[in-house]
Amino acid sequence: MFLASTKTWYLERVVYFVAGLFSLVGVSLGFFVSPWGYLLNLLVGVNLVVFSTIGFCPMAILLNKLGFQPKVKD
């Protein structure tokens, strides 16, 4: 089993947090407001796949400019 470090809010951890939050918002919008809300989940999923394959993530760039640093290898 892998457990991520919870001592600090490093960049990758915040990216996953924001992705999960946006995904929950998308499901809620899709269920309660309009089926178009599910489009937010599609965008989050595409962004996660792009981030994991080529390393480009607009949210990571924004969060880095806000001061979040990538996790330093132990």
N, C-alpha and C positions, 0 to 999 in steps of 0.2 A: 504494500500500500504506500502511496506517495502522499505526504502531507506538506503543503507549502508553508513557508515561513509566514507567521502572522505578526512578527515583531514590528515591521514597518510597512508603510503603504508605498511600495515600489511601483514603477511604471506599469509593468506587465499585470500586476495584481489589480491596479486601478482600471486598466483597459478591460479586463474580464468583468470587473464590477459594473462598469458602465454598460458593457454589452448585455449583461444579465438584466440590468435595470431597464434598458431600452427594449429588450425582448419582453419583459413583463408588461411594460407599458403598451407595446404593440398588441399583445394578446388581449389585454384589457380593452383597448380601443376597438379591436376587431370584434370582441364579444359583446360589448356594451354599446358601442357607438355606430360603427360601420365596418363592414368586411374589408374595407380599404386599409384599416388599421393593421391588418396582417402583413401588409407590404413592408412595414417597419421591421418585422421579423425577418423577412427576406433580405432586406438591406443589411441587417446585422449579421446574418449568416454568410452572405457574400463577402462582407468585410472581414469576418473571421477567417474564411478560407483564403482570401487574398493575403491577409497578414501572415498566416502560417506558411504559405507557399513562397511568396516573394519578399515578405518583410515590410511591405508598405501599408501603413495604417494612418489615415488622417487624424483619428482620435489620439493616437500615440504621439503624433507630432504636436497637436494642440496641448496635450497634457504635459509634454516635455517642455514646451514654452511656458507653461504655468508653473514649472518648477519640479515636477516629478522626475526622478532619476531612475534609469534601469537598474535592475538588481545586480549587485556586484557578486561575482562568483566567489564561493567560499574557499 
